Amino acid sequence: MVKRQRFTTEFKREAVRLLDACERPASQLAIDLGIRRNQLYKWKAAPGQGSGPASLHSAV
């Protein structure tokens, strides 16, 4: 059985920042970070990450 990975809030924020910087394609960034590509997009859309539709409502 594979143990579930846990990532710190700082790691998630940095990953989203790198994704927003568009220095590399999301697929290459995910490989470099050792995560799935869709995980980057989930973190970006999560409340409190500063971007995406969900964070617009959390700022109110």
C-alpha positions as CSV (number, residue, x, y, z in Angstrom):
1,M,0.0,0.0,0.0
2,V,1.3,3.4,-0.9
3,K,1.4,6.0,1.8
4,R,-0.3,9.3,1.1
5,Q,2.0,12.3,0.5
6,R,1.6,15.4,2.6
7,F,2.8,18.8,1.4
8,T,3.4,21.9,3.5
9,T,1.5,25.1,2.8
10,E,4.7,26.7,1.8
11,F,5.4,24.0,-0.8
12,K,1.9,24.4,-2.2
13,R,2.2,28.2,-2.4
14,E,5.6,28.0,-4.1
15,A,4.3,25.5,-6.6
16,V,1.3,27.7,-7.5
17,R,3.7,30.7,-7.8
18,L,5.9,28.8,-10.2
19,L,2.8,27.7,-12.2
20,D,1.6,31.4,-12.4
21,A,5.1,32.5,-13.5
22,C,4.7,30.3,-16.6
23,E,8.4,29.7,-16.8
24,R,7.8,26.0,-17.6
25,P,4.8,24.0,-18.8
26,A,2.6,22.6,-16.0
27,S,3.5,19.1,-16.9
28,Q,7.2,19.7,-16.7
29,L,6.8,21.6,-13.4
30,A,4.8,18.7,-11.9
31,I,7.5,16.2,-12.9
32,D,10.2,18.4,-11.4
33,L,8.3,18.7,-8.1
34,G,7.3,15.1,-8.0
35,I,3.6,15.6,-8.1
36,R,0.7,15.1,-10.5
37,R,-0.1,18.0,-12.9
38,N,-3.8,18.1,-11.9
39,Q,-2.6,18.6,-8.2
40,L,-1.1,21.9,-9.3
41,Y,-4.4,23.1,-10.6
42,K,-6.3,21.9,-7.5
43,W,-3.9,23.9,-5.3
44,K,-4.3,27.0,-7.5
45,A,-8.1,26.8,-7.3
46,A,-8.1,26.2,-3.6
47,P,-9.3,29.0,-1.3
48,G,-6.5,31.1,0.1
49,Q,-4.1,30.5,-2.7
50,G,-4.6,34.0,-4.1
51,S,-5.9,33.0,-7.5
52,G,-8.8,31.2,-9.1
53,P,-12.5,31.7,-8.6
54,A,-12.7,30.2,-5.1
55,S,-10.3,32.7,-3.7
56,L,-12.4,35.6,-4.9
57,H,-15.2,34.7,-2.5
58,S,-12.8,34.0,0.4
59,A,-11.5,37.6,0.3
60,V,-14.9,39.1,1.0
